[in-house]
Amino acid sequence: MKPTQAQIQNPTTHYGNAKASTRHFITQRVTGALNILFAVFMVWFVVSLAGRAPAEMIELARNPFVALGLAVMVVNVAIHMRNGMRDTIEDYFDKGEHGLAMLANNAFVLFFLVVALGAIAKIVFWG
C-alpha cells in the first residue's frame, strides 16, 4: 500500500518497523566495512599463492587461520549481498510484487553460502 499525500506530509507518520530498519542499516554498514578488511586479506592471500606449486597452494588454504578467514569472509559477503539486493528489490518492485524476487534473492544467497563453505570445507578436510 502506497502512502497518501497526507501521510507523506505528516512528519509523525511511521513507515515500517523502525528497529528492523535500524538493524538493517547498521548491518549493511558494518558488513561493508568488514569487506574492506577482507579485501586486504584476499590481496594477501592471492599474492601468497603467486608462483607456488598446486600442492603448496592447497597447504596454504588448509591453514586453519586462512580457512577460518575465508569462511568468515564468505559469510560476511553473503549477508552484505543479501541486504544490498534486498534494498534494490524494495526500490524497484511494489510491495505486493517483490515476494518472489525476495525469495529468489534468499535462495541464491543460501546457494552461494552452501557452495562456498562446502568448497572451503573440502579443501580443509580432504585437500
C-alpha positions as CSV (number, residue, x, y, z in Angstrom):
1,M,0.0,0.0,0.0
2,K,1.5,3.3,-1.0
3,P,1.3,6.2,1.4
4,T,-1.1,9.0,0.7
5,Q,0.0,12.6,0.2
6,A,-1.4,13.5,3.6
7,Q,0.7,10.7,5.2
8,I,3.8,11.9,3.5
9,Q,3.3,15.5,4.6
10,N,2.7,14.4,8.2
11,P,6.1,14.2,10.0
12,T,4.8,11.8,12.6
13,T,3.9,9.1,10.1
14,H,5.9,5.9,10.6
15,Y,6.8,3.7,7.7
16,G,7.6,0.1,8.6
17,N,9.4,-1.2,11.6
18,A,12.0,1.3,13.0
19,K,14.1,-1.3,14.8
20,A,14.3,-3.6,11.8
21,S,15.3,-0.7,9.6
22,T,18.0,0.5,12.0
23,R,19.3,-3.1,12.3
24,H,19.4,-3.4,8.5
25,F,21.2,0.0,8.2
26,I,23.8,-0.9,10.8
27,T,24.3,-4.4,9.4
28,Q,24.9,-3.1,5.9
29,R,27.5,-0.5,7.1
30,V,29.3,-3.0,9.4
31,T,29.5,-5.7,6.7
32,G,30.7,-3.1,4.2
33,A,33.5,-2.0,6.5
34,L,34.4,-5.6,7.2
35,N,34.5,-6.3,3.4
36,I,37.3,-3.6,3.1
37,L,39.3,-5.6,5.7
38,F,38.6,-8.8,3.9
39,A,39.7,-7.3,0.6
40,V,43.1,-6.7,2.2
41,F,43.1,-10.3,3.4
42,M,42.2,-11.5,-0.2
43,V,45.0,-9.4,-1.7
44,W,47.5,-11.0,0.8
45,F,46.1,-14.5,0.0
46,V,46.3,-14.1,-3.7
47,V,49.8,-12.7,-3.6
48,S,50.9,-15.5,-1.3
49,L,49.6,-18.0,-3.9
50,A,51.5,-16.5,-6.7
51,G,54.3,-18.7,-8.0
52,R,53.5,-21.6,-5.8
53,A,53.0,-25.2,-6.9
54,P,49.4,-26.5,-6.6
55,A,50.3,-28.7,-3.5
56,E,51.7,-25.6,-1.7
57,M,48.6,-23.6,-2.6
58,I,46.4,-26.3,-1.0
59,E,48.6,-26.4,2.1
60,L,48.2,-22.6,2.5
61,A,44.4,-22.8,2.1
62,R,44.4,-25.7,4.6
63,N,45.9,-23.5,7.3
64,P,43.2,-23.1,10.0
65,F,43.6,-19.4,10.2
66,V,43.4,-18.9,6.5
67,A,40.5,-21.3,6.2
68,L,38.6,-19.5,9.1
69,G,39.3,-16.2,7.5
70,L,37.9,-17.4,4.2
71,A,34.8,-18.9,5.8
72,V,34.1,-15.7,7.8
73,M,34.6,-13.6,4.7
74,V,32.1,-15.8,2.8
75,V,29.5,-15.4,5.5
76,N,30.1,-11.6,5.7
77,V,29.8,-11.3,1.9
78,A,26.6,-13.3,1.8
79,I,25.0,-11.1,4.5
80,H,26.1,-8.0,2.7
81,M,24.9,-9.3,-0.7
82,R,21.5,-10.3,0.7
83,N,20.9,-6.9,2.3
84,G,22.1,-5.0,-0.7
85,M,19.9,-6.9,-3.1
86,R,17.0,-6.6,-0.7
87,D,17.4,-2.8,-0.9
88,T,17.5,-2.9,-4.7
89,I,14.4,-5.2,-4.8
90,E,12.5,-3.0,-2.4
91,D,13.3,0.1,-4.6
92,Y,12.2,-1.4,-7.9
93,F,9.3,-3.6,-7.0
94,D,6.0,-2.7,-5.4
95,K,5.2,-4.3,-2.0
96,G,2.9,-6.9,-3.5
97,E,5.2,-7.9,-6.3
98,H,8.6,-8.3,-4.6
99,G,7.8,-11.5,-2.7
100,L,9.1,-13.8,-5.5
101,A,12.2,-11.6,-6.0
102,M,13.0,-11.7,-2.3
103,L,12.6,-15.5,-2.3
104,A,14.9,-15.8,-5.3
105,N,17.4,-13.5,-3.5
106,N,17.4,-15.6,-0.4
107,A,17.7,-18.8,-2.4
108,F,20.6,-17.5,-4.3
109,V,22.4,-16.3,-1.2
110,L,21.8,-19.6,0.5
111,F,23.1,-21.5,-2.5
112,F,26.2,-19.3,-2.7
113,L,26.8,-19.8,1.1
114,V,26.5,-23.6,0.9
115,V,28.7,-24.0,-2.2
116,A,31.4,-21.6,-1.0
117,L,31.5,-23.0,2.6
118,G,31.4,-26.6,1.1
119,A,34.4,-25.8,-1.1
120,I,36.4,-24.4,1.8
121,A,35.5,-27.5,3.9
122,K,36.5,-29.8,1.1
123,I,39.9,-28.1,0.8
124,V,40.4,-28.1,4.6
125,F,39.3,-31.6,5.4
126,W,40.0,-33.5,2.2
127,G,42.7,-31.5,0.4
